[in-house]
Every structure is written in structure tokens, then in C-alpha cells.
């Protein structure tokens, strides 16, 4: 029986090229279907709006907005904690930037003064990223663990993007975007307030990239306007993390005049010194509130929270030295290395200083 002749190599090349082009076209179509910004361009939607930066705030002697309660006006949650003879539960909510604020507050609010700083922040999250993590559902899980007396919130680094609202693209800071994100944030804040938390929102500082900074400051202005009717103080951090001219600065002089590294290399996050710079005034106020709530009484053992549980240290297996067999044969074994003493109070885990990963469904800036 005769066999069909093999196809000419030129036909094979054309066939495989057609498959390749079809795959590329399909990939482009999928990308257009899922990216809000690209979908907006394809539909000739208007470019994302950038709101004006929030106006300068009136600050008190400690550098906090004047709408933050005075030191004598203790948040009800702290009084509730004293009555229940338990620690002050300070919850920190946010994205990777919130992680850094949590680390700073954990080290600024001592356990011996009855502060329990709870890490409820999660990297790569935001109010535009509900396809990845629904922040309201996650909040309900956190509140089921116990009451939050003071909630410190910082979101926005991942939210400089559009989203779909009722099947249509809502570009960044457009009216539809503001209505949807405003509703999500309002429900989030009211859920915290309903269980007795006093809420404070910490804004984002000046960013190194000018275009990104314009978007971030537009978000700050949006947050400040949205939160005022909810009774939530908005802490503007632009002045605290900028040079004398209000510009981005990687180093800032400390109290001794020596420059300190205050920003991470990505131009977005802070160094640990920088995060402490942003939370120093708030931590000072919280400690004053705690002292007032206790009426100057000493902290009892039941009010001191346990330290944060850190993951176990990795066990490193080292190859034996060349002289080890000889030592073993002689009956003289090397002395074991002394174990490092545990710290009195564990330092906060390091903060991931890498930019948040892209969301496949709702990609962030760039």
C-alpha cells in the first residue's frame, strides 16, 4: 500500500506561523477583556482623573490633625479594655505599607504598658482588588477574633487603577470609581465603629515617581474628604516624609542633624526608621491615652499581652570540616557552638519592601 507524500517544509512553516499568530491574537483579546485601563482605551473612555492634593491640615503640638481627640479624651475602646482588665487592642489594617506601620507601632507601644498591636495588614490588597481579596469579608474574620479598640488604617498603594462597576469600566477617581470605592470604605469603617473601635487613617507620603505621586495624592484627597463625615481623622504624612521644599527625599535629618535613610529603594515604601517617623506622634498620643485610661494605675499581669509569635528559625546544616574525622578518631570532639540567647521581646518581622505583585484581573499602575 502506498504512503501519502510528506508535506513540503514550507507548508509546515506557514502552518506553525499561523498557529503562533492565532495564539498571540487570542492573548491580546484576553488582555483587553480583563484590564480596565486597556478596556477604557479601546472604548475611548476618558483618561483617569487625578484629583487635587488635599489641603494642608491644622496640626496640634504633637503633629497630629486637630480633629484627633485631645490626650484627655480617651477613646471608648481603651476605657472598655481597662474595665474588662485586658490589653489595649490596636489593630493595624492595610497593604504592604500597612505592614510597615504595624512593625513601627509594635515597637513604639510597649507590651508592659498593656498594648497589643495586632497585624491585620496584608500585602497586595486594596479596595480596588476585591477579585483577589474582599477586604470586608476579611475584616469580619478579624473582628470575630476579638474587639479592636483603636483601628489604624492605611490603604492606597495598590489602588491607583480603575475597576469594573456594573460591567462597565470606571477609571481611577472617576465619579463611578469614587462612588463604588467610597461605599466599600464606608462599610469597612462603619463595621469597625459598630464594634467599638476608634478609627484613624494614615495617608500615603510623597512618592519618587511624579506621575504615581500625582495619583497617590489624588487618593489622599479623596480619602480625607470621604472620611470627614464618618468622624475618622486623616493623618496627612506628606510633610513628615519630605524635605523642606515638600519634595521626595530618601534621607532626612534626625534630631541630631545626622541624615537617616527613611525610604526604601523602590521609591514607594519607607525604611523602618521612616515608618516610625510616620507613626511617632500617633504612638505618643496612644500611650498618653492608655495612661489616662488606667488612671495612672500600674499594669496588672492579666493586661500584658503575649509577644508576637515569630516563625521558627531555619536549621542550617553545615558540612563537617576536613579535620573532623581525625578529631573523632582521637576521641576529642569539638565543643558545640553556644546557642544565641533569645531576645527579651522579639522584634517585629521584616517588611517586604518589594512592590506589590500585579493583579491578573485588575492590574495596578504600569
C-alpha positions in Angstrom: 0.0 0.0 0.0 1.4 3.4 -1.0 2.0 6.1 1.6 1.0 9.8 1.1 3.9 12.1 0.4 5.2 14.2 3.3 4.2 17.9 3.2 6.7 20.3 1.9 8.7 22.1 4.7 7.4 25.4 3.5 3.8 24.4 4.3 4.9 23.3 7.8 6.4 26.7 8.4 3.3 28.5 7.2 1.1 26.2 9.3 3.1 26.8 12.5 3.3 30.5 11.9 -0.5 30.7 11.6 -0.9 28.9 14.9 1.6 31.3 16.6 -0.2 34.4 15.3 -3.6 33.0 16.4 -2.2 32.4 19.9 -0.8 36.0 20.1 -4.1 37.4 18.9 -6.0 35.4 21.5 -3.7 36.6 24.2 -4.3 40.2 23.2 -8.0 39.7 23.2 -7.9 38.2 26.7 -5.8 41.0 28.0 -8.2 43.6 26.6 -11.1 41.8 28.2 -9.6 41.8 31.7 -7.6 45.1 32.0 -9.8 48.0 33.0 -7.4 50.6 31.7 -6.9 48.9 28.3 -10.7 48.3 28.0 -11.2 52.0 28.7 -8.8 52.9 25.9 -10.5 50.5 23.5 -13.9 52.0 24.3 -12.5 55.6 24.0 -13.2 56.2 27.7 -11.8 59.4 29.3 -8.3 59.2 30.8 -8.2 58.6 34.6 -8.7 61.7 36.6 -6.2 62.9 39.2 -7.8 64.9 42.0 -6.1 67.9 43.6 -3.9 67.2 46.6 -5.5 67.5 50.0 -5.1 71.0 51.5 -2.6 71.3 54.4 -4.1 70.3 57.8 -4.2 72.2 61.1 -1.9 70.2 63.4 -1.6 70.2 67.2 1.5 70.4 69.3 2.3 66.7 68.6 1.9 67.0 64.9 -1.5 65.2 64.7 -4.5 66.7 63.0 -6.6 68.8 65.3 -9.6 66.5 64.8 -7.8 63.7 66.6 -9.1 63.8 70.2 -7.1 65.6 72.8 -5.0 63.4 75.1 -7.6 63.7 77.9 -10.4 62.5 75.6 -9.7 58.8 75.8 -11.2 56.6 73.0 -14.1 54.5 74.5 -12.4 51.3 73.5 -9.4 51.9 75.7 -11.7 52.5 78.7 -13.6 49.3 77.8 -10.3 47.4 77.8 -9.4 48.7 81.3 -12.9 47.8 82.6 -12.5 44.3 81.1 -9.0 44.0 82.6 -7.4 43.1 79.3 -4.8 44.7 76.9 -5.5 47.6 74.7 -6.1 46.0 71.3 -4.7 48.2 68.5 -5.5 46.8 65.1 -3.4 47.8 62.0 -5.2 47.3 58.7 -3.7 47.9 55.3 -1.5 46.6 52.5 2.3 46.2 52.5 2.6 49.8 53.6 0.3 48.9 56.5 2.7 46.1 57.3 5.4 48.7 57.9 3.2 50.8 60.1 2.3 47.8 62.1 6.0 47.0 62.7 6.7 50.6 63.8 3.7 50.7 66.2 4.5 47.2 67.6 7.9 48.6 68.7 6.6 52.0 69.8 3.7 50.7 72.0 5.2 48.5 74.7 3.6 45.4 75.9 4.5 46.4 79.5 2.0 49.3 79.1 -0.7 46.8 78.1 -0.6 47.4 74.3 -1.3 44.6 72.0 -0.6 45.7 68.4 -2.4 43.3 66.0 -1.2 42.8 62.4 -4.3 42.7 60.2 -2.5 44.1 57.1 -1.9 42.0 54.1 0.3 42.7 51.1 -1.0 43.3 47.6 -4.5 44.2 48.8 -6.7 47.2 48.3 -10.3 48.4 47.8 -10.0 48.1 44.0 -8.8 44.4 44.4 -11.9 42.6 45.6 -11.5 39.9 42.9 -8.3 38.9 44.8 -9.3 39.7 48.4 -12.6 41.1 49.6 -11.5 43.4 52.4 -14.9 43.5 54.0 -15.1 39.7 54.3 -11.6 39.6 55.7 -12.5 42.3 58.2 -15.4 40.2 59.5 -13.0 37.3 60.1 -10.6 39.6 62.0 -13.3 41.1 64.2 -14.5 37.6 65.1 -11.2 37.1 66.9 -11.9 39.8 69.4 -12.6 43.5 69.8 -10.5 46.2 68.2 -10.2 49.3 70.4 -8.3 51.6 68.0 -8.1 50.8 64.3 -5.2 52.3 62.3 -5.8 52.0 58.5 -3.6 52.7 55.5 -4.6 51.6 52.0 -4.0 53.0 48.6 -0.6 51.9 47.2 -2.4 49.3 45.1 -5.5 51.3 44.3 -4.2 53.7 41.6 -6.2 51.8 39.0 -9.7 51.5 37.5 -12.3 48.8 38.2 -15.4 47.4 36.8 -18.7 48.8 38.1 -21.9 47.1 36.9 -20.0 45.6 34.0 -18.6 49.0 32.9 -15.1 50.4 33.3 -14.7 53.1 36.0 -11.4 54.8 35.5 -9.4 55.9 38.6 -11.1 58.7 40.6 -14.0 59.0 38.1 -17.4 59.6 39.6 -18.3 55.9 39.3 -15.0 54.9 40.8 -15.4 57.3 43.8 -19.0 56.1 44.4 -18.0 52.4 44.4 -14.8 52.7 46.4 -16.4 55.2 48.8 -19.2 52.8 49.5 -16.7 50.0 50.2 -14.6 52.1 52.6 -17.7 53.5 54.3 -19.0 50.0 55.1 -15.5 49.0 56.2 -15.1 51.9 58.6 -18.7 51.5 60.0 -18.1 47.8 60.7 -15.1 48.8 62.9 -17.0 51.6 64.6 -20.0 49.3 65.2 -17.9 47.0 67.4 -16.5 50.0 69.4 -13.3 50.9 67.5 -12.0 54.4 67.1 -10.6 54.7 63.6 -7.6 56.6 62.3 -6.5 56.6 58.7 -2.8 57.3 57.8 -2.3 58.7 54.3 0.5 57.9 51.9 3.6 60.0 51.7 5.2 61.7 48.7 6.3 59.2 46.1 9.5 59.4 44.0 7.8 58.9 40.6 6.0 62.2 39.7 3.1 60.5 37.8 2.5 57.9 40.5 2.8 60.6 43.2 0.0 62.7 41.5 -2.3 59.7 41.6 -1.5 58.9 45.2 -2.1 62.4 46.3 -5.4 62.4 44.5 -6.2 59.3 46.5 -5.2 61.1 49.7 -7.6 64.0 48.9 -10.4 61.5 48.2 -9.8 59.7 51.5 -9.7 62.9 53.5 -13.0 64.2 52.0 -14.7 60.8 52.4 -13.6 60.1 56.0 -14.5 63.5 57.5 -18.3 62.9 57.7 -17.5 59.5 59.2 -15.6 61.1 62.1 -12.4 59.4 61.1 -9.2 61.6 61.3 -7.0 61.5 58.2 -3.3 61.9 59.1 -1.5 63.5 56.1 2.1 62.2 56.1 3.4 64.3 53.2 5.2 66.9 55.4 6.6 64.2 57.7 8.4 62.3 54.9 9.5 65.1 52.6 12.3 67.7 52.5 11.9 71.3 53.4 10.5 72.1 50.0 7.9 69.3 50.2 9.8 67.0 47.7 10.5 63.3 47.9 13.7 62.6 49.9 15.4 59.3 50.6 17.2 60.7 53.6 16.0 63.2 56.2 18.0 64.7 59.1 17.2 63.3 62.5 17.0 65.2 65.8 20.8 65.2 66.0 21.1 66.6 62.4 22.5 63.4 61.0 20.7 62.2 57.8 18.8 59.0 58.2 17.6 56.7 55.4 13.8 57.0 55.5 12.7 55.4 52.2 13.1 52.0 50.6 14.9 51.6 47.3 11.6 51.3 45.3 10.6 54.9 46.0 7.3 53.8 47.4 7.8 52.1 50.8 9.6 53.5 53.9 12.6 52.2 55.8 11.8 51.1 59.3 13.1 54.5 60.5 10.7 56.1 58.1 7.7 54.1 59.3 8.5 55.1 62.8 8.7 58.7 61.7 5.1 58.5 60.3 3.7 56.8 63.5 5.7 58.6 66.2 3.1 61.3 67.0 0.2 58.8 67.0 2.1 56.3 69.2 2.8 59.1 71.7 -0.9 60.0 71.8 -1.9 56.4 72.2 0.5 56.0 75.2 -1.0 59.1 76.8 -4.5 57.8 76.2 -3.5 54.5 77.8 -2.1 56.2 80.9 -5.3 58.2 81.3 -7.5 55.2 80.8 -5.6 53.4 83.6 -5.9 56.5 85.8 -2.2 56.2 86.5 -2.5 52.7 87.9 0.1 50.1 87.2 -0.5 47.4 84.6 -1.5 44.0 86.1 -0.2 40.8 84.7 -3.5 40.0 83.1 -3.2 43.2 81.0 0.2 42.3 79.5 -0.3 40.6 76.1 1.9 37.8 74.9 4.7 38.6 72.4 4.1 38.1 68.8 4.9 34.6 67.8 7.7 34.6 65.2 8.2 31.6 62.8 10.9 29.2 63.9 14.4 29.9 62.8 15.6 27.8 59.8 18.0 25.0 60.7 21.2 25.3 58.6 23.0 22.0 58.0 26.8 22.5 57.5 29.2 20.0 56.0 31.7 18.8 58.6 35.2 20.3 58.4 38.1 18.2 57.0 39.6 17.8 60.4 36.5 16.4 62.0 37.2 12.7 61.2 40.7 12.9 62.8 39.2 14.5 65.9 36.6 11.8 66.2 39.2 9.1 66.0 41.3 10.7 68.7 38.2 10.8 71.0 38.2 14.6 71.1 35.1 16.1 69.7 34.7 19.9 69.0 32.6 21.8 71.5 29.1 22.7 70.3 28.6 26.3 69.3 26.8 28.2 72.1 23.1 29.0 71.4 22.2 32.6 70.9 20.2 34.0 73.8 16.6 34.7 72.9 15.7 38.5 72.8 13.7 39.9 75.7 11.0 40.9 73.3 11.0 39.8 69.7 11.5 42.5 67.1 8.8 42.9 64.5 9.2 40.7 61.4 10.9 42.4 58.4 8.6 44.2 56.0 8.5 43.1 52.4 9.9 46.2 50.6 9.2 44.9 47.1 6.5 46.4 45.0 3.2 44.5 45.3 2.6 41.9 42.6 0.4 42.6 39.8 -3.2 41.5 39.9 -4.1 39.4 36.8 -7.7 40.6 36.7 -7.2 44.2 37.8 -3.6 45.3 37.1 -2.1 48.2 39.1 -0.2 51.1 37.6 2.2 50.1 34.9 
